[in-house]
Amino acid sequence: MEQTPLTSRQWTRKEYDRLGELGLFAHEPLELIGGQLIVAEPKGPYHSSGVGSVADVVQKALPPGWVVRCQDAIALDDESEPEPDIAVVPGTHRDYVTEHPRAPALVVEVADSSLAFDRRRKGSLYARGGVQDYWIVNLVDRVLEVYRDPVPDAAA
């Protein structure tokens, strides 16, 4: 008996958003990364505390006309809608009532169990999406990793 090779289905951001509107993902914390549905890691208290602390510091440093979004989606490209821990975007929250922001000035991931994924896969994703500043608050080694003018990794 001949077996057919398995293939994965690539999702578009438009399809992903529509399925979310229909409530298909109501109980599953998902992100669309490069056309694939990725289950988000559970957020422990150390991670949550880190996200809140970073958001507070970044918000205080911003001039008027910028907003910090925490764990909210960004419309990076046609096949990716990640939910970074922190995204700094121009405007106000009201500017994003009908669609997610497309061009964050800064993206920050707070990483412990997701450190390798955040470095390689998300780092490449944000580079491909034109994010000029990508930071990782590395909770494992207790350091801040700063990536500027990143280059996408074709293997990621």
C-alpha positions as CSV (number, residue, x, y, z in Angstrom):
1,M,0.0,0.0,0.0
2,E,1.4,3.4,-1.0
3,Q,1.5,6.0,1.6
4,T,0.9,9.7,0.9
5,P,3.3,12.0,2.6
6,L,1.9,14.2,5.2
7,T,1.8,17.9,4.6
8,S,1.1,20.8,6.9
9,R,-1.3,23.5,6.0
10,Q,-0.1,27.1,5.9
11,W,-2.6,29.6,7.3
12,T,-2.9,33.3,6.3
13,R,-3.4,36.0,8.8
14,K,-6.9,36.7,7.3
15,E,-7.9,33.1,7.8
16,Y,-6.5,33.0,11.3
17,D,-8.4,36.2,12.3
18,R,-11.6,34.9,10.9
19,L,-11.4,31.6,12.8
20,G,-10.7,33.6,15.9
21,E,-13.8,35.7,15.3
22,L,-15.8,32.5,15.0
23,G,-14.5,31.4,18.5
24,L,-12.5,28.4,17.2
25,F,-9.5,29.4,19.4
26,A,-11.4,30.6,22.4
27,H,-9.7,28.2,24.8
28,E,-6.3,27.8,23.1
29,P,-3.6,30.4,23.5
30,L,-2.3,30.5,19.9
31,E,0.0,32.7,17.7
32,L,0.3,32.6,14.0
33,I,4.0,32.4,13.2
34,G,5.0,32.0,9.6
35,G,1.7,30.4,8.6
36,Q,1.8,27.9,11.5
37,L,-0.4,27.8,14.6
38,I,1.9,27.8,17.6
39,V,0.6,27.1,21.1
40,A,1.8,29.7,23.5
41,E,3.8,28.6,26.5
42,P,2.0,28.9,29.9
43,K,3.0,32.1,31.7
44,G,4.3,31.6,35.2
45,P,4.6,34.3,37.8
46,Y,8.3,35.1,37.1
47,H,7.5,35.7,33.4
48,S,4.4,37.7,34.2
49,S,6.2,39.9,36.7
50,G,9.0,40.4,34.1
51,V,6.5,41.5,31.4
52,G,4.8,44.0,33.8
53,S,8.1,45.4,35.0
54,V,9.4,45.9,31.4
55,A,6.1,47.5,30.3
56,D,6.2,50.0,33.2
57,V,9.8,51.1,32.5
58,V,9.3,51.4,28.7
59,Q,6.1,53.3,29.0
60,K,7.8,55.9,31.4
61,A,10.6,56.4,28.9
62,L,8.3,57.1,25.9
63,P,7.3,60.5,24.7
64,P,3.7,61.3,23.9
65,G,2.5,59.7,20.7
66,W,3.7,56.2,21.6
67,V,1.9,53.3,23.3
68,V,3.0,50.1,24.9
69,R,1.0,47.0,24.1
70,C,1.3,43.9,26.3
71,Q,0.8,40.5,24.9
72,D,-1.4,41.8,22.1
73,A,-1.2,40.9,18.4
74,I,0.7,42.7,15.8
75,A,-0.1,42.3,12.0
76,L,3.5,41.5,11.0
77,D,2.8,40.2,7.5
78,D,0.2,38.1,5.6
79,E,1.1,34.9,7.5
80,S,2.2,36.1,10.9
81,E,0.3,37.6,13.8
82,P,2.5,37.1,16.8
83,E,1.7,38.4,20.3
84,P,4.9,39.7,21.7
85,D,5.2,40.4,25.4
86,I,5.8,44.1,24.6
87,A,5.3,46.1,21.4
88,V,5.9,49.8,21.2
89,V,3.8,51.3,18.5
90,P,3.0,54.9,17.3
91,G,-0.3,56.6,18.2
92,T,-2.8,55.6,20.9
93,H,-4.8,52.5,21.8
94,R,-7.8,53.9,20.0
95,D,-5.8,53.9,16.7
96,Y,-6.0,50.1,16.8
97,V,-9.7,49.6,17.3
98,T,-10.2,48.1,13.8
99,E,-6.9,46.5,13.1
100,H,-3.7,45.5,14.8
101,P,-0.6,47.6,14.5
102,R,1.7,46.7,11.6
103,A,5.0,48.5,12.3
104,P,6.2,48.3,15.9
105,A,9.2,50.4,16.7
106,L,10.3,48.0,19.4
107,V,9.4,44.4,20.2
108,V,10.3,42.8,23.5
109,E,10.0,39.1,24.4
110,V,10.4,38.0,28.0
111,A,11.9,34.5,27.8
112,D,12.5,31.6,30.1
113,S,11.2,28.3,28.6
114,S,10.8,29.9,25.2
115,L,14.3,31.4,25.0
116,A,15.6,29.3,22.0
117,F,12.4,29.9,20.1
118,D,12.4,33.6,20.8
119,R,16.1,33.9,19.7
120,R,15.9,32.0,16.4
121,R,12.3,31.7,15.1
122,K,10.8,34.9,16.5
123,G,14.0,36.9,15.9
124,S,14.0,35.9,12.3
125,L,10.2,36.6,12.0
126,Y,10.6,40.1,13.4
127,A,13.5,40.8,11.1
128,R,11.5,39.7,8.1
129,G,8.7,42.0,9.3
130,G,11.0,45.0,9.4
131,V,11.2,45.4,13.2
132,Q,14.4,47.4,13.7
133,D,14.7,46.8,17.5
134,Y,14.1,43.4,19.0
135,W,14.9,42.8,22.7
136,I,14.8,39.6,24.7
137,V,14.6,39.8,28.4
138,N,16.5,36.6,29.1
139,L,15.2,35.4,32.5
140,V,17.4,32.3,32.3
141,D,20.7,34.2,32.3
142,R,19.2,37.4,33.8
143,V,20.4,39.6,30.9
144,L,18.9,41.8,28.2
145,E,19.7,40.8,24.7
146,V,19.4,43.6,22.1
147,Y,19.1,42.9,18.4
148,R,19.2,46.0,16.1
149,D,18.8,46.0,12.3
150,P,18.3,42.2,12.4
151,V,18.7,39.9,9.4
152,P,16.2,37.1,8.8
153,D,17.5,33.6,9.2
154,A,16.4,31.6,6.2
155,A,16.5,28.3,8.2
156,A,14.2,29.6,10.9
